[in-house]
Amino acid sequence: HAHFEQTRQQIIASREWLTGALTQRGFACLPSSANFLFARHPARDAATLMQGLRERRVLVRHFRQPRIEQYLRITIGTQAECEKLVAAFDEILK
């Protein structure tokens, strides 16, 4: 139980940090209580962002389905993984 609670708290903290970091970069993030975020950038195509991340060895999910095709599904990882994602977005959004 202690391990579960510690892991849960880390995911919550990383999700909150990542939501703030993405919001500062212009992304809109849907409210989440899960271990992932749905995020979109109003000026950038989601498929293009996904490809840019892939080129930097950062994997996110993109679904070509109505209503969500401009969103990326971003799994909450470790703090270091979240920081790598944000750094990759910083490069892409320059």
GUMARTOR-510796 format. One record per residue: residue number from 1; chain; residue in one letter; x, y, z of N, C-alpha, C, O in turn. Coordinates in nm, 2 decimals. Layout:
<sites>
- resi, chain, resn, n_x, n_y, n_z, ca_x, ca_y, ca_z, c_x, c_y, c_z, o_x, o_y, o_z
- NUM, A, A, X, Y, Z, X, Y, Z, X, Y, Z, X, Y, Z
...
</sites>
This chain:
<sites>
- resi, chain, resn, n_x, n_y, n_z, ca_x, ca_y, ca_z, c_x, c_y, c_z, o_x, o_y, o_z
- 1, A, H, 0.08, -0.12, 0.00, 0.00, 0.00, 0.00, 0.09, 0.13, 0.00, 0.05, 0.22, -0.07
- 2, A, A, 0.19, 0.13, 0.07, 0.28, 0.24, 0.08, 0.35, 0.27, -0.05, 0.36, 0.39, -0.09
- 3, A, H, 0.39, 0.17, -0.12, 0.45, 0.19, -0.26, 0.35, 0.25, -0.35, 0.38, 0.34, -0.43
- 4, A, F, 0.23, 0.20, -0.35, 0.12, 0.25, -0.44, 0.09, 0.40, -0.41, 0.08, 0.48, -0.50
- 5, A, E, 0.08, 0.43, -0.28, 0.05, 0.57, -0.24, 0.17, 0.66, -0.29, 0.14, 0.77, -0.33
- 6, A, Q, 0.29, 0.62, -0.27, 0.41, 0.70, -0.31, 0.41, 0.72, -0.46, 0.43, 0.83, -0.51
- 7, A, T, 0.38, 0.62, -0.53, 0.38, 0.62, -0.68, 0.26, 0.71, -0.72, 0.28, 0.80, -0.82
- 8, A, R, 0.15, 0.70, -0.66, 0.03, 0.78, -0.70, 0.06, 0.93, -0.67, 0.03, 1.02, -0.76
- 9, A, Q, 0.13, 0.96, -0.56, 0.16, 1.10, -0.53, 0.26, 1.16, -0.63, 0.26, 1.27, -0.67
- 10, A, Q, 0.36, 1.07, -0.68, 0.46, 1.12, -0.78, 0.39, 1.15, -0.91, 0.42, 1.25, -0.98
- 11, A, I, 0.30, 1.06, -0.95, 0.22, 1.09, -1.07, 0.14, 1.21, -1.07, 0.14, 1.29, -1.16
- 12, A, I, 0.07, 1.24, -0.96, -0.01, 1.36, -0.94, 0.08, 1.48, -0.95, 0.05, 1.58, -1.02
- 13, A, A, 0.20, 1.48, -0.88, 0.29, 1.59, -0.88, 0.34, 1.62, -1.02, 0.35, 1.73, -1.06
- 14, A, S, 0.38, 1.51, -1.09, 0.44, 1.52, -1.22, 0.33, 1.57, -1.32, 0.36, 1.66, -1.41
- 15, A, R, 0.21, 1.53, -1.30, 0.10, 1.57, -1.39, 0.07, 1.72, -1.37, 0.05, 1.79, -1.47
- 16, A, E, 0.07, 1.76, -1.25, 0.04, 1.91, -1.22, 0.16, 1.99, -1.27, 0.13, 2.10, -1.33
- 17, A, W, 0.28, 1.95, -1.25, 0.40, 2.02, -1.31, 0.39, 2.03, -1.46, 0.41, 2.13, -1.52
- 18, A, L, 0.36, 1.91, -1.52, 0.36, 1.91, -1.67, 0.25, 2.00, -1.72, 0.26, 2.06, -1.82
- 19, A, T, 0.13, 1.99, -1.66, 0.02, 2.08, -1.70, 0.06, 2.22, -1.70, 0.03, 2.30, -1.79
- 20, A, G, 0.12, 2.26, -1.59, 0.17, 2.40, -1.58, 0.27, 2.44, -1.69, 0.27, 2.54, -1.75
- 21, A, A, 0.37, 2.35, -1.71, 0.47, 2.37, -1.81, 0.42, 2.38, -1.95, 0.46, 2.47, -2.03
- 22, A, L, 0.32, 2.30, -1.98, 0.26, 2.30, -2.12, 0.17, 2.42, -2.13, 0.17, 2.49, -2.24
- 23, A, T, 0.10, 2.46, -2.03, 0.01, 2.58, -2.03, 0.10, 2.70, -2.06, 0.06, 2.79, -2.14
- 24, A, Q, 0.21, 2.71, -1.99, 0.30, 2.82, -2.01, 0.35, 2.83, -2.16, 0.39, 2.94, -2.21
- 25, A, R, 0.35, 2.72, -2.23, 0.40, 2.72, -2.37, 0.28, 2.73, -2.47, 0.30, 2.70, -2.59
- 26, A, G, 0.16, 2.76, -2.42, 0.05, 2.79, -2.50, -0.04, 2.67, -2.53, -0.14, 2.68, -2.60
- 27, A, F, -0.01, 2.56, -2.46, -0.10, 2.44, -2.48, -0.23, 2.45, -2.40, -0.23, 2.52, -2.29
- 28, A, A, -0.33, 2.39, -2.44, -0.45, 2.37, -2.36, -0.46, 2.23, -2.32, -0.44, 2.14, -2.40
- 29, A, C, -0.47, 2.21, -2.19, -0.47, 2.07, -2.14, -0.61, 2.04, -2.08, -0.66, 2.12, -2.00
- 30, A, L, -0.67, 1.93, -2.12, -0.80, 1.90, -2.06, -0.78, 1.85, -1.91, -0.67, 1.80, -1.88
- 31, A, P, -0.87, 1.88, -1.82, -0.86, 1.84, -1.68, -0.84, 1.69, -1.68, -0.90, 1.61, -1.75
- 32, A, S, -0.75, 1.64, -1.59, -0.72, 1.50, -1.58, -0.70, 1.46, -1.44, -0.63, 1.52, -1.36
- 33, A, S, -0.75, 1.34, -1.41, -0.72, 1.27, -1.28, -0.66, 1.14, -1.31, -0.65, 1.05, -1.23
- 34, A, A, -0.61, 1.12, -1.44, -0.55, 0.99, -1.48, -0.40, 1.01, -1.49, -0.34, 1.11, -1.44
- 35, A, N, -0.34, 0.90, -1.54, -0.19, 0.91, -1.56, -0.15, 0.96, -1.69, -0.04, 0.92, -1.75
- 36, A, F, -0.24, 1.04, -1.75, -0.20, 1.10, -1.88, -0.27, 1.23, -1.90, -0.37, 1.26, -1.82
- 37, A, L, -0.23, 1.31, -1.99, -0.29, 1.44, -2.03, -0.33, 1.43, -2.17, -0.27, 1.37, -2.26
- 38, A, F, -0.44, 1.51, -2.20, -0.48, 1.53, -2.34, -0.45, 1.68, -2.36, -0.50, 1.77, -2.29
- 39, A, A, -0.35, 1.71, -2.45, -0.31, 1.85, -2.47, -0.31, 1.89, -2.62, -0.28, 1.80, -2.70
- 40, A, R, -0.34, 2.01, -2.65, -0.34, 2.06, -2.78, -0.27, 2.20, -2.78, -0.28, 2.28, -2.69
- 41, A, H, -0.21, 2.23, -2.90, -0.15, 2.36, -2.91, -0.24, 2.43, -3.02, -0.26, 2.38, -3.13
- 42, A, P, -0.29, 2.55, -2.99, -0.38, 2.62, -3.08, -0.32, 2.66, -3.22, -0.39, 2.68, -3.32
- 43, A, A, -0.19, 2.67, -3.22, -0.12, 2.71, -3.35, -0.04, 2.60, -3.42, 0.02, 2.63, -3.52
- 44, A, R, -0.04, 2.48, -3.36, 0.04, 2.38, -3.42, -0.04, 2.25, -3.44, -0.12, 2.21, -3.35
- 45, A, D, -0.02, 2.18, -3.55, -0.09, 2.06, -3.58, -0.04, 1.95, -3.49, 0.09, 1.93, -3.48
- 46, A, A, -0.13, 1.87, -3.43, -0.09, 1.77, -3.34, 0.00, 1.66, -3.41, 0.09, 1.61, -3.34
- 47, A, A, -0.03, 1.62, -3.53, 0.05, 1.52, -3.60, 0.19, 1.57, -3.62, 0.28, 1.49, -3.61
- 48, A, T, 0.20, 1.69, -3.65, 0.33, 1.75, -3.68, 0.41, 1.76, -3.55, 0.53, 1.73, -3.54
- 49, A, L, 0.35, 1.79, -3.44, 0.41, 1.79, -3.31, 0.46, 1.65, -3.27, 0.57, 1.64, -3.22
- 50, A, M, 0.37, 1.56, -3.29, 0.41, 1.42, -3.26, 0.53, 1.37, -3.33, 0.62, 1.31, -3.28
- 51, A, Q, 0.53, 1.41, -3.46, 0.65, 1.37, -3.54, 0.78, 1.44, -3.49, 0.88, 1.37, -3.49
- 52, A, G, 0.77, 1.56, -3.46, 0.88, 1.63, -3.40, 0.93, 1.57, -3.27, 1.05, 1.56, -3.25
- 53, A, L, 0.84, 1.53, -3.19, 0.88, 1.46, -3.07, 0.94, 1.33, -3.10, 1.04, 1.29, -3.04
- 54, A, R, 0.89, 1.25, -3.19, 0.94, 1.12, -3.23, 1.08, 1.14, -3.28, 1.17, 1.05, -3.24
- 55, A, E, 1.11, 1.24, -3.35, 1.25, 1.26, -3.40, 1.34, 1.29, -3.29, 1.46, 1.27, -3.30
- 56, A, R, 1.29, 1.33, -3.18, 1.37, 1.36, -3.06, 1.36, 1.24, -2.96, 1.40, 1.26, -2.84
- 57, A, R, 1.31, 1.13, -3.00, 1.30, 1.01, -2.92, 1.21, 1.02, -2.80, 1.23, 0.96, -2.70
- 58, A, V, 1.10, 1.10, -2.82, 1.00, 1.12, -2.72, 0.87, 1.07, -2.78, 0.82, 1.12, -2.89
- 59, A, L, 0.80, 0.97, -2.72, 0.68, 0.91, -2.78, 0.56, 0.96, -2.70, 0.55, 0.95, -2.58
- 60, A, V, 0.46, 1.00, -2.78, 0.33, 1.04, -2.73, 0.23, 0.97, -2.83, 0.27, 0.92, -2.94
- 61, A, R, 0.10, 0.97, -2.79, 0.00, 0.91, -2.88, -0.08, 1.02, -2.95, -0.10, 1.13, -2.90
- 62, A, H, -0.11, 0.99, -3.07, -0.20, 1.08, -3.15, -0.30, 1.00, -3.22, -0.27, 0.89, -3.28
- 63, A, F, -0.43, 1.04, -3.21, -0.54, 0.96, -3.27, -0.60, 1.05, -3.38, -0.64, 1.16, -3.36
- 64, A, R, -0.61, 1.00, -3.50, -0.68, 1.07, -3.61, -0.82, 1.03, -3.61, -0.88, 0.96, -3.69
- 65, A, Q, -0.89, 1.09, -3.51, -1.03, 1.07, -3.49, -1.10, 1.20, -3.47, -1.04, 1.29, -3.41
- 66, A, P, -1.22, 1.22, -3.52, -1.30, 1.34, -3.50, -1.29, 1.38, -3.35, -1.30, 1.30, -3.26
- 67, A, R, -1.29, 1.51, -3.33, -1.29, 1.57, -3.20, -1.16, 1.57, -3.12, -1.14, 1.65, -3.03
- 68, A, I, -1.08, 1.47, -3.15, -0.95, 1.46, -3.07, -0.83, 1.46, -3.16, -0.71, 1.44, -3.11
- 69, A, E, -0.84, 1.48, -3.29, -0.73, 1.47, -3.38, -0.63, 1.58, -3.36, -0.51, 1.57, -3.41
- 70, A, Q, -0.66, 1.69, -3.29, -0.56, 1.79, -3.26, -0.51, 1.78, -3.12, -0.44, 1.87, -3.07
- 71, A, Y, -0.53, 1.67, -3.05, -0.48, 1.65, -2.92, -0.37, 1.54, -2.92, -0.37, 1.45, -3.00
- 72, A, L, -0.28, 1.56, -2.83, -0.18, 1.45, -2.80, -0.21, 1.39, -2.67, -0.25, 1.46, -2.57
- 73, A, R, -0.20, 1.26, -2.66, -0.22, 1.19, -2.53, -0.08, 1.17, -2.48, 0.00, 1.09, -2.54
- 74, A, I, -0.05, 1.23, -2.37, 0.08, 1.23, -2.31, 0.08, 1.15, -2.18, 0.01, 1.20, -2.08
- 75, A, T, 0.14, 1.04, -2.17, 0.15, 0.96, -2.05, 0.24, 1.03, -1.95, 0.35, 1.08, -1.99
- 76, A, I, 0.20, 1.04, -1.82, 0.28, 1.10, -1.72, 0.39, 1.00, -1.68, 0.36, 0.89, -1.63
- 77, A, G, 0.51, 1.04, -1.70, 0.63, 0.96, -1.67, 0.70, 1.02, -1.54, 0.63, 1.08, -1.46
- 78, A, T, 0.82, 0.99, -1.53, 0.90, 1.04, -1.42, 0.92, 1.19, -1.44, 0.89, 1.24, -1.55
- 79, A, Q, 0.97, 1.26, -1.34, 0.99, 1.40, -1.36, 1.10, 1.43, -1.47, 1.08, 1.52, -1.55
- 80, A, A, 1.20, 1.34, -1.47, 1.30, 1.36, -1.58, 1.24, 1.34, -1.72, 1.28, 1.41, -1.81
- 81, A, E, 1.15, 1.24, -1.73, 1.09, 1.22, -1.86, 1.00, 1.34, -1.90, 0.99, 1.38, -2.01
- 82, A, C, 0.93, 1.39, -1.80, 0.84, 1.51, -1.83, 0.93, 1.63, -1.87, 0.89, 1.71, -1.96
- 83, A, E, 1.04, 1.65, -1.80, 1.13, 1.76, -1.84, 1.19, 1.74, -1.98, 1.21, 1.83, -2.05
- 84, A, K, 1.22, 1.61, -2.02, 1.27, 1.59, -2.15, 1.16, 1.62, -2.26, 1.19, 1.68, -2.36
- 85, A, L, 1.04, 1.59, -2.23, 0.92, 1.62, -2.31, 0.91, 1.77, -2.33, 0.90, 1.82, -2.44
- 86, A, V, 0.92, 1.85, -2.22, 0.91, 1.99, -2.23, 1.03, 2.05, -2.31, 1.01, 2.14, -2.38
- 87, A, A, 1.15, 2.00, -2.28, 1.26, 2.05, -2.36, 1.25, 2.02, -2.51, 1.28, 2.11, -2.59
- 88, A, A, 1.19, 1.91, -2.54, 1.17, 1.88, -2.68, 1.06, 1.97, -2.74, 1.08, 2.02, -2.85
- 89, A, F, 0.96, 2.00, -2.67, 0.86, 2.10, -2.72, 0.92, 2.24, -2.73, 0.89, 2.31, -2.83
- 90, A, D, 1.01, 2.27, -2.64, 1.08, 2.40, -2.65, 1.15, 2.41, -2.79, 1.15, 2.52, -2.85
- 91, A, E, 1.22, 2.30, -2.82, 1.29, 2.30, -2.95, 1.20, 2.31, -3.07, 1.22, 2.39, -3.16
- 92, A, I, 1.09, 2.24, -3.06, 1.00, 2.23, -3.17, 0.92, 2.36, -3.19, 0.90, 2.41, -3.30
- 93, A, L, 0.89, 2.43, -3.08, 0.81, 2.55, -3.09, 0.89, 2.68, -3.11, 0.83, 2.78, -3.13
- 94, A, K, 1.02, 2.67, -3.13, 1.10, 2.78, -3.15, 1.06, 2.85, -3.28, 1.12, 2.95, -3.32
</sites>
